[in-house]
Amino acid sequence: MDMKKQDQNLSVSSPIFFAMFNNSVYAEIIQQSLKKAVFPGQPHKLYEPIRYILSLSGKRIRPQLVLMGAALFDEQAVEKSISASLAIEYFHNFSLIHDDIMDKAPLRRGKPTVHQKWSDNVAILSGDALLVKAYEELAKSPSDKMVPLLQLFNKTSLEVCEGQQIDMDFETRDIVSEAEYIDMIRLKTSVLLGGALQMGAIIAGADKHDQELLYDFGVNLGIAFQLQDDILDVYGDPRTFGKQVGGDILANKKTILYVKLNELIAPEDKETLALLLNGDIAVEPQKIEKMRMLYAKYDIPTLAIYQKEKFTEIAYERLRAIRVADEKKQSLFTLANALLHRSK
């Protein structure tokens, strides 16, 4: 089926939709909904950055999860979930705008970040406006589901902020425990995946037990996804990874590999590690390779992969436990496999 030819006639209540029950349909629904989104023309510098960041290509995984969470329990509820999925996408992009300011990041998805293209002040205010727009979209959800949706959205949003603050706190610390690191990525990255899935389940009328299982699936999937990203940053293929391989090493990021190395490193290697962390890449051009050598010496990649696979299996256990037919779970298993066995 040619998706471009079907754009104008795609309805989530049509037989075509149910026959094409797969991730490409969810992505297309989100894309078409974003195209229809209307933002005021003025003030131009408030709304143009919002249109800009929403136009940048991305996988749109989080808003798709809202639709997939609804479809798991009631395919007819997908259409009712579109506003909540947009709320998740708006919140995610609000957080990216602000994170990029804090990280002084020059690029987002290969394009200039909002604060680089305009200014820090414009980016802050546009991000704030996008957060308001997220609540505006959420308010279009079914009124009888509004209280649990708001409670979950607020809880998730606050946890994402907590995770970002903890991550920034780690920048000034030499030692971060594995438990602390896992909790940080759970908050910063994973709760938004779990929250998105649970919002769809709420709209579809799933019972609380199945909602919690689906939430746990999303959270553990998110943790495994971030651990995979940590591994790819060091060992990914530069031709497919999409960003600089070894970037976390150059930035002294507290990743799962760094955390495990700090746990296991012998006294005789601590001076080497300290020099690598404190040195200037201009005078230590082999920093990435020397860190890889330390990782290899302590078998850090194997330990990181073990952790990733542990959280992957927890995620799959939660999904298998949900009380719906196995075939209805297939699209979520397919998405999870794609996220966790990627090269970029």
Secondary structure, DSSP 8 states (H G I E B T S, - for coil): --HHHHGGG--TTSHHHHHT-SHHHHHHHHHHHHHH----SSSHHHHHHHHHHHHS----HHHHHHHHHHHHH-GGGTGGGHHHHHHHHHHHHHHHHHHHHHHT-SEETTEE-HHHHS-HHHHHHHHHHHHHHHHHHHTTS-GGGHHHHHHHHHHHHHHHHHHHHHHHHHTT-S---HHHHHHHHIIIIIHHHHHHHHHHHHHHT--HHHHHHHHHHHHHHHHHHHHHHHHHHHHS-TTTSSS-TTHHHHTT---HHHHHHHHH--HHHHHHHHHHHHS-TTT-TTHHHHHHHHHHHTTHHHHHHHHHHHHHHHHHHHHHHSSS-HHHHHHHHHHHHHHHT---
